[in-house]
């Protein structure tokens, strides 16, 4: 049963966390591109897709700690320091994704969509910018930084799962 649970845990991590980390990492550069060409529908569609991937796979990603907890329980390692640290880091990654990354993606996407609507409605004569460049750049930089921290946390958890410092399970 332990091998089955471990297999489900690893498969869930690959299939759920992998797409989120890739899509979240792709979002800030596409957002920068979309801001430089506000009327371009292709980049807006890409942003929508990347955000939908992040949001959907984040919901599916709950399977990773669920199967991880079940695996740890069957191995009898729930109190191991490496596992406790992994749990804390996983929780921190989830909080960053839910509280910072996804809302900032929504905000950036909404601003790009608004800028696109204003550029098509106002035409070439419109000289008003819907948002200051500084605010756009700060939002994009915060999103890129939060995404980087999110990804770094998952890399750290992965390394802890493989190395298991102090583990007595024979890795």
C-alpha atoms as a printed R data frame, in Angstrom:
    type eleno elety resid chain resno       x      y       z
1   ATOM     1    CA   UNK     A     1   0.000  0.000   0.000
2   ATOM     2    CA   UNK     A     2   2.876  2.379   0.792
3   ATOM     3    CA   UNK     A     3   4.319  2.058  -2.714
4   ATOM     4    CA   UNK     A     4   0.902  2.703  -4.208
5   ATOM     5    CA   UNK     A     5   0.428  5.851  -2.081
6   ATOM     6    CA   UNK     A     6   3.947  7.032  -2.874
7   ATOM     7    CA   UNK     A     7   3.274  6.506  -6.589
8   ATOM     8    CA   UNK     A     8   0.059  8.541  -6.381
9   ATOM     9    CA   UNK     A     9   1.893 11.273  -4.447
10  ATOM    10    CA   UNK     A    10   4.668 11.543  -7.045
11  ATOM    11    CA   UNK     A    11   2.253 11.384  -9.982
12  ATOM    12    CA   UNK     A    12   0.066 14.071  -8.405
13  ATOM    13    CA   UNK     A    13   3.124 16.258  -7.825
14  ATOM    14    CA   UNK     A    14   4.254 15.905 -11.426
15  ATOM    15    CA   UNK     A    15   0.831 16.381 -12.981
16  ATOM    16    CA   UNK     A    16  -0.484 19.102 -10.650
17  ATOM    17    CA   UNK     A    17   2.474 21.114  -9.399
18  ATOM    18    CA   UNK     A    18   4.482 20.923 -12.619
19  ATOM    19    CA   UNK     A    19   1.959 22.759 -14.810
20  ATOM    20    CA   UNK     A    20   1.403 25.424 -12.147
21  ATOM    21    CA   UNK     A    21   5.114 26.175 -11.812
22  ATOM    22    CA   UNK     A    22   5.591 26.369 -15.581
23  ATOM    23    CA   UNK     A    23   2.453 28.422 -16.283
24  ATOM    24    CA   UNK     A    24   3.113 30.758 -13.350
25  ATOM    25    CA   UNK     A    25   6.679 31.302 -14.567
26  ATOM    26    CA   UNK     A    26   5.494 32.070 -18.092
27  ATOM    27    CA   UNK     A    27   2.846 34.563 -16.964
28  ATOM    28    CA   UNK     A    28   5.082 37.598 -16.059
29  ATOM    29    CA   UNK     A    29   6.973 37.727 -19.384
30  ATOM    30    CA   UNK     A    30   3.746 37.320 -21.373
31  ATOM    31    CA   UNK     A    31   2.188 40.036 -19.196
32  ATOM    32    CA   UNK     A    32   5.078 42.383 -20.062
33  ATOM    33    CA   UNK     A    33   4.581 41.594 -23.755
34  ATOM    34    CA   UNK     A    34   0.821 42.182 -23.506
35  ATOM    35    CA   UNK     A    35   1.364 45.544 -21.812
36  ATOM    36    CA   UNK     A    36   3.657 46.679 -24.597
37  ATOM    37    CA   UNK     A    37   1.003 45.816 -27.221
38  ATOM    38    CA   UNK     A    38  -2.359 46.433 -25.491
39  ATOM    39    CA   UNK     A    39  -4.615 45.612 -28.423
40  ATOM    40    CA   UNK     A    40  -3.029 42.264 -29.326
41  ATOM    41    CA   UNK     A    41  -5.566 39.509 -28.687
42  ATOM    42    CA   UNK     A    42  -3.083 36.618 -28.889
43  ATOM    43    CA   UNK     A    43  -1.164 37.633 -25.796
44  ATOM    44    CA   UNK     A    44  -4.355 38.312 -23.843
45  ATOM    45    CA   UNK     A    45  -5.625 34.847 -24.793
46  ATOM    46    CA   UNK     A    46  -2.298 33.376 -23.674
47  ATOM    47    CA   UNK     A    47  -2.547 35.197 -20.354
48  ATOM    48    CA   UNK     A    48  -6.079 33.872 -19.851
49  ATOM    49    CA   UNK     A    49  -4.905 30.343 -20.594
50  ATOM    50    CA   UNK     A    50  -1.891 30.566 -18.269
51  ATOM    51    CA   UNK     A    51  -4.050 31.932 -15.459
52  ATOM    52    CA   UNK     A    52  -6.674 29.232 -16.005
53  ATOM    53    CA   UNK     A    53  -3.937 26.557 -15.868
54  ATOM    54    CA   UNK     A    54  -2.609 28.005 -12.600
55  ATOM    55    CA   UNK     A    55  -6.058 28.252 -11.050
56  ATOM    56    CA   UNK     A    56  -7.250 24.811 -12.182
57  ATOM    57    CA   UNK     A    57  -4.117 22.891 -11.334
58  ATOM    58    CA   UNK     A    58  -3.838 24.666  -7.994
59  ATOM    59    CA   UNK     A    59  -7.196 23.116  -7.095
60  ATOM    60    CA   UNK     A    60  -6.052 19.681  -8.282
61  ATOM    61    CA   UNK     A    61  -2.758 20.198  -6.429
62  ATOM    62    CA   UNK     A    62  -4.431 19.546  -3.075
63  ATOM    63    CA   UNK     A    63  -3.953 15.864  -3.933
64  ATOM    64    CA   UNK     A    64  -0.185 16.230  -3.487
65  ATOM    65    CA   UNK     A    65  -0.174 16.901   0.277
66  ATOM    66    CA   UNK     A    66  -3.111 14.518   0.793
67  ATOM    67    CA   UNK     A    67  -1.244 11.594  -0.787
68  ATOM    68    CA   UNK     A    68   1.997 12.788   0.813
69  ATOM    69    CA   UNK     A    69   0.441 12.745   4.260
70  ATOM    70    CA   UNK     A    70  -1.008  9.267   3.667
71  ATOM    71    CA   UNK     A    71   2.374  8.023   2.447
72  ATOM    72    CA   UNK     A    72   4.204  9.504   5.436
73  ATOM    73    CA   UNK     A    73   1.682  7.968   7.796
74  ATOM    74    CA   UNK     A    74   2.101  4.528   6.234
75  ATOM    75    CA   UNK     A    75   5.903  4.889   6.467
76  ATOM    76    CA   UNK     A    76   5.680  6.068  10.068
77  ATOM    77    CA   UNK     A    77   7.708  9.224   9.406
78  ATOM    78    CA   UNK     A    78   5.151 11.915  10.260
79  ATOM    79    CA   UNK     A    79   7.370 13.345  13.002
80  ATOM    80    CA   UNK     A    80  10.607 13.369  10.981
81  ATOM    81    CA   UNK     A    81  12.171 16.839  10.803
82  ATOM    82    CA   UNK     A    82  12.683 16.710   7.014
83  ATOM    83    CA   UNK     A    83   9.013 15.900   6.534
84  ATOM    84    CA   UNK     A    84   7.811 18.580   8.953
85  ATOM    85    CA   UNK     A    85   9.934 21.173   7.147
86  ATOM    86    CA   UNK     A    86   8.522 19.931   3.831
87  ATOM    87    CA   UNK     A    87   4.980 20.317   5.146
88  ATOM    88    CA   UNK     A    88   5.642 23.879   6.290
89  ATOM    89    CA   UNK     A    89   7.252 24.781   2.965
90  ATOM    90    CA   UNK     A    90   4.356 23.198   1.054
91  ATOM    91    CA   UNK     A    91   1.881 25.225   3.104
92  ATOM    92    CA   UNK     A    92   3.925 28.385   2.457
93  ATOM    93    CA   UNK     A    93   3.940 27.660  -1.290
94  ATOM    94    CA   UNK     A    94   0.168 27.169  -1.241
95  ATOM    95    CA   UNK     A    95  -0.352 30.448   0.596
96  ATOM    96    CA   UNK     A    96   1.882 32.332  -1.840
97  ATOM    97    CA   UNK     A    97   0.017 30.838  -4.790
98  ATOM    98    CA   UNK     A    98  -3.458 31.500  -3.408
99  ATOM    99    CA   UNK     A    99  -2.865 34.856  -1.714
100 ATOM   100    CA   UNK     A   100  -0.273 36.469  -3.971
101 ATOM   101    CA   UNK     A   101   0.280 34.831  -7.374
102 ATOM   102    CA   UNK     A   102  -3.291 34.088  -8.473
103 ATOM   103    CA   UNK     A   103  -4.706 37.490  -7.383
104 ATOM   104    CA   UNK     A   104  -1.835 39.361  -9.040
105 ATOM   105    CA   UNK     A   105  -2.338 37.356 -12.215
106 ATOM   106    CA   UNK     A   106  -6.030 38.291 -12.153
107 ATOM   107    CA   UNK     A   107  -5.119 41.925 -11.562
108 ATOM   108    CA   UNK     A   108  -2.568 41.988 -14.375
109 ATOM   109    CA   UNK     A   109  -4.932 40.239 -16.766
110 ATOM   110    CA   UNK     A   110  -7.763 42.661 -15.930
111 ATOM   111    CA   UNK     A   111  -5.498 45.653 -16.524
112 ATOM   112    CA   UNK     A   112  -4.317 44.318 -19.865
113 ATOM   113    CA   UNK     A   113  -7.903 43.598 -20.928
114 ATOM   114    CA   UNK     A   114  -8.951 47.099 -19.843
115 ATOM   115    CA   UNK     A   115  -6.043 48.676 -21.712
116 ATOM   116    CA   UNK     A   116  -6.989 46.669 -24.808
117 ATOM   117    CA   UNK     A   117 -10.603 47.836 -24.608
118 ATOM   118    CA   UNK     A   118  -9.535 51.440 -24.145
119 ATOM   119    CA   UNK     A   119  -7.092 51.292 -27.042
120 ATOM   120    CA   UNK     A   120  -9.772 49.964 -29.398
121 ATOM   121    CA   UNK     A   121 -12.453 52.351 -28.130
122 ATOM   122    CA   UNK     A   122 -10.243 55.408 -28.007
123 ATOM   123    CA   UNK     A   123  -8.515 54.720 -31.273
124 ATOM   124    CA   UNK     A   124  -5.110 56.112 -32.167
125 ATOM   125    CA   UNK     A   125  -6.063 59.615 -31.014
126 ATOM   126    CA   UNK     A   126  -6.349 58.492 -27.391
127 ATOM   127    CA   UNK     A   127  -3.295 59.651 -25.455
128 ATOM   128    CA   UNK     A   128  -4.430 58.740 -21.959
129 ATOM   129    CA   UNK     A   129  -2.695 55.750 -20.427
130 ATOM   130    CA   UNK     A   130  -5.064 53.536 -18.426
131 ATOM   131    CA   UNK     A   131  -2.354 52.996 -15.829
132 ATOM   132    CA   UNK     A   132   1.037 54.390 -15.067
133 ATOM   133    CA   UNK     A   133   4.019 52.460 -16.353
134 ATOM   134    CA   UNK     A   134   5.563 52.431 -12.866
135 ATOM   135    CA   UNK     A   135   2.507 50.738 -11.356
136 ATOM   136    CA   UNK     A   136   2.484 48.169 -14.169
137 ATOM   137    CA   UNK     A   137   6.174 47.454 -13.717
138 ATOM   138    CA   UNK     A   138   5.846 47.117  -9.925
139 ATOM   139    CA   UNK     A   139   2.920 44.731 -10.267
140 ATOM   140    CA   UNK     A   140   4.810 42.649 -12.822
141 ATOM   141    CA   UNK     A   141   7.951 42.632 -10.691
142 ATOM   142    CA   UNK     A   142   6.019 41.569  -7.569
143 ATOM   143    CA   UNK     A   143   4.322 38.820  -9.533
144 ATOM   144    CA   UNK     A   144   7.624 37.568 -10.953
145 ATOM   145    CA   UNK     A   145   9.203 37.611  -7.492
146 ATOM   146    CA   UNK     A   146   6.276 35.796  -5.860
147 ATOM   147    CA   UNK     A   147   6.310 33.196  -8.634
148 ATOM   148    CA   UNK     A   148  10.043 32.710  -8.160
149 ATOM   149    CA   UNK     A   149   9.607 32.196  -4.418
150 ATOM   150    CA   UNK     A   150   6.737 29.769  -5.058
151 ATOM   151    CA   UNK     A   151   8.914 27.756  -7.452
152 ATOM   152    CA   UNK     A   152  11.910 27.847  -5.116
153 ATOM   153    CA   UNK     A   153   9.780 26.470  -2.287
154 ATOM   154    CA   UNK     A   154   8.678 23.558  -4.479
155 ATOM   155    CA   UNK     A   155  12.274 22.861  -5.524
156 ATOM   156    CA   UNK     A   156  13.294 22.817  -1.859
157 ATOM   157    CA   UNK     A   157  10.450 20.436  -0.980
158 ATOM   158    CA   UNK     A   158  11.449 18.162  -3.860
159 ATOM   159    CA   UNK     A   159  15.066 18.076  -2.692
160 ATOM   160    CA   UNK     A   160  13.952 17.332   0.879
161 ATOM   161    CA   UNK     A   161  11.760 14.495  -0.390
162 ATOM   162    CA   UNK     A   162  14.717 12.955  -2.207
163 ATOM   163    CA   UNK     A   163  17.540 13.603   0.283
164 ATOM   164    CA   UNK     A   164  15.507 13.188   3.494
165 ATOM   165    CA   UNK     A   165  18.235 14.429   5.861
166 ATOM   166    CA   UNK     A   166  18.303 12.406   9.076
167 ATOM   167    CA   UNK     A   167  15.841  9.890   7.652
168 ATOM   168    CA   UNK     A   168  15.999  6.303   8.816
169 ATOM   169    CA   UNK     A   169  13.977  4.971   5.882
170 ATOM   170    CA   UNK     A   170  17.113  4.009   3.958
171 ATOM   171    CA   UNK     A   171  17.325  6.512   1.119
